[in-house]
Amino acid sequence: MRAADGSVPGSSRPRVLYAIGCGSPLTRRLGRLVTAAQDDGWDVCAVLTPDGRKFADEDALAEQTGHPVRSAYKDPDEPDVLPAPDALVVAPATVNTVTKWAAGITDTLALGLLVESQCLGRPIVAMPFTNAAMATHPAFQEGLRRLREWDVTVLFGADVLPPHQPGSGERYIDQFPWHRALGALRARLGAGEPVH
């Protein structure tokens, strides 16, 4: 359990959240998740998939978080530049990321962190953002089912944000409910889930 100020009991360090953004126009707004998480007392680090880099303002995210933005595995002799995560939010999670993650593929840093953190029992919230056609793909649906089965909190569907028609995603970017990810994380931690 965490103290009310978000620190780790017996330590003065704040809890660390990895905000993972994938290859979606929505990643342009990842700073909104960062701000909300910081308001909740998290020390936030931004991690991007290679395609996520096409949309994100990495300099702005680095300035906002106070940490370098990571998107690639480090060389074996390089030190880690980010503190270890206590929890992760992947938003937007693309069809590509969900299906690879559910298959245990770790060909990007973001996927490697998700797979490893899941195996370590760290709380993870995934919020996919995709169009209505891609949302019906059997591999994506199976991926969502597997992640939920494996205790990943998946927020997706009409009750979160209805999938949009192909080609219209830009119209829904400002409607994405970033706060739902943090609410789900609060609920997990409030239920006494240990943070590793």
Stockholm file with secondary structure:
# STOCKHOLM 1.0

chainA/1-196         MRAADGSVPGSSRPRVLYAIGCGSPLTRRLGRLVTAAQDDGWDVCAVLTPDGRKFADEDALAEQTGHPVRSAYKDPDEPDVLPAPDALVVAPATVNTVTKWAAGITDTLALGLLVESQCLGRPIVAMPFTNAAMATHPAFQEGLRRLREWDVTVLFGADVLPPHQPGSGERYIDQFPWHRALGALRARLGAGEPVH
#=GR chainA/1-196 SS CCCTTSBCTTCCCBCEEEEEECSSGGGGGHHHHHHHHHHTTCEEEEEECTTGGGTCCHHHHHHHHSSCCBCSCCCTTSCCCSCCCSEEEEEEECHHHHHHHHTTCCCSHHHHHHHHHHHTTCCEEEEECCBHHHHTCHHHHHHHHHHHHTTCEECCBTTTBCCBCTTCGGGGGGGCCHHHHHHHHHHHHHTTCCCC
#=GC SS_cons         CCCTTSBCTTCCCBCEEEEEECSSGGGGGHHHHHHHHHHTTCEEEEEECTTGGGTCCHHHHHHHHSSCCBCSCCCTTSCCCSCCCSEEEEEEECHHHHHHHHTTCCCSHHHHHHHHHHHTTCCEEEEECCBHHHHTCHHHHHHHHHHHHTTCEECCBTTTBCCBCTTCGGGGGGGCCHHHHHHHHHHHHHTTCCCC
//
